[in-house]
Amino acid sequence: MTQPPPPPPNQPPQQGGFGPPSPPPGPPPSPSAHQPPAAPPAPPAPQPQPGYGYPQQPPAPPQPQPGYGYPGPQQNPYGQQPAAPYGVPGPQNPYTQPTPPMQAGQPGYGYPGPPPTVPMQPQPGPGGGGRNNTTLFIVVAAVVAIALIVGGGLWYAKSSGDDGKKHDSASSSGGSAGGSGTGGSGGTSTGGKETVPADPASHVLFQVPLPTADDTTSTAGSWLTDKVYAKSGLAEVVGYDPAKGSKLWTIKLPGPICAASQHVTSDDRTAIVYQPKWNTKNTIAGCTQIAAIDLDAGKKLWTQSVKSGDYPVNYQNVTVAQRTVAVGDTNGGAAFDLDSGKALWLPKPGDSCYDAGYGGGDRLVAVRHCGDSGNEQLSIQTLDPKTGKVVSEYRMDPGIQYASIVSTDPLVVAADVGDGAGDGSGVSDYFSIDGKTGRLLAHISAPGGTYGGRCDGITRIEYCKEIVAGNGKLYLPTEQHDGSGQYSKTNEIVAFDLNTGKPTGQRVEAGDGYLLSPLRMDGGNLIAYNQPPYNKGGQVVGIDGGSFKMTKLLENPQSSREAEGNMLPEYAEILFAKGRLYMSQIFAQRKGTSSSGQEDLVVAFGTNG
């Protein structure tokens, strides 16, 4: 087998083959949209800071902070009083009620009136089934897209939602995660840990140079605990002091890392898949080694592999759910005990179905393929992490070939229905599912030309960027569009109710020249990264789950714009916690690749307040 040709400089490799995992289809968008033209315009006059409704208070006396996943006193997020204790579920919508037709709500500021009413899809009975007609899905998506174009804008309605306690993914890589908080009309802002600093201005904490290799090589995986920031390098995982960047430990591996779980347990353990050796001209090592890592201790706990006949199985999907490490592939899924490495289940010989991959966190969800090519049926199965027993199942419509897990709790799945995305994002529709019963709660059509975010359901099941589910809602960025300034681009974040599929009416603007990307939940609030224009630094903002008011939690200096601009949120791993922002690359640079300057594997920022 021969390797595919390498990608152009500074771009991830294309799909296919063993070795490092492939990024979502299509090359990453060029950061040139945020770079000045040949003759850059004068920087716009400073915009007045809007009153977001978040009182700025002097810093409280220093107190020890619990790490993510550890119990500790809850911070009062953004100056809001919590409506209910952390983790207490809010009122539940009765699933027995049929979904009413989707009504267009009030238009956003500056937009014309709403598009025509779009009926929601009929709900299947218990057990999933997914009997809705795929053609109708496509028609609905087309109608919505046309209406949006004709209407000249986005449309929104009133909000509601519910959610219980969720796995905290703040300490892991990846772009989507469930969130904590309670529901109720308008959503809530309970359970958040991030606080507004007295001064959000940041400075560079440390930088790690981007390594080079003979070929483009995966460096996927970054995690943050209370004690360490850990990042994959060339055939290694390195632990750094979160504030100073000094090396705390190094785990050497015989070959590059192919895939890394985005989840970290409460005792700071995670999992990776790596190659047993480096690929050479005559051999391909394959992604066959599955390992668990203790991030605080800086050690590999165990290594396992799975065979199909006489050959080891290559895995590009790995996740951690509770105390289980699960891997999936066309040869079948397998799972191991996180602490001991004992096999919990392995692929069954002769099975006509296979688990392509899993989503982890507080729950374990499989994307299961059955049937022959061209007549395939996908099932979304919630599993018991210890036994693999199916707890619930939702069967997707025939014709849907691939699906991605956006979140397992709440359970949200993304798919490109009938290749309807049309923009390489891999997403045209979202499916909100009751994980306990397998019942479809809502189908949300999200045309690629209107909404951002991307997933890779072909090779990596749990790889979604700029899409977050939590607090009873699905948070999506809109596609970038012209801003008010010359050459500027901007966008918004909007929300959909996961019980009804309707827009909630909540909308927040990035600001002229900025582009918002959802990162994760912080209790009932949303954390987002605000990609800057060419003459400013980026921001991390908190968006209140009820009011949708936005406030700055961190703002980078303009002098770091070039380093920051190499970390596109569509592909880079971006972590934020306790006033610190960590941005890292997922591929090492090929030797001989030209570059305008030094590039970083990691750049970390911290606030002054």
Secondary structure, 3 states (H helix, E strand, C coil): CCCCCCCCCCCCCCCCCCCCCCCCCCCCCCHHHHCCCCCCCCCCCCCCCCCCCCCCCCCCCCCCCCCCCCCCCCCCHHHCCCCCCCCCCCCCCCCCCCCCCECCCCECCCCCCCCCCECCCCCCCCCCCCCCCHHHHHHHHHHHHHHHHHHCCCECCCCCCCCCCCCCCCCECCCCCCCCCCCCCCCCCCCCCCCCCCCCEEEEEEEEECCEECCCEECCCEEECCCCEEEEECCEEEEECCCCCCEEEEEECCCCEEEECCCCCCCCEEEEEECCCCCCCCCCCCCCEEEEEECCCCEEEEEECCEECCEECCCCEEEEECCEEEEECCCCCEEEECCCCCEEECCCCCCCEEEEEEECECCEEEEEEECCCCCCEEEEEEECCCCCCEEEEEECCCCCCCEEEEEECCEEEEECHHHCCCCCCCCCEEEEECCCCCCEEEEEECCCCCECCEECCCCCCCCEECCEEECCEEEEEECCEECCCCCCEECEEEEEECCCCCEEEEEEECCCCCEEEEEEEECCEEEEEEECCCCCCCEEEEECCCCCCEEEEEECCHHHHHHHHCCCCCCCEEEEECCEEEEECCEEEECCCCCCCCCEEEEEEEECC
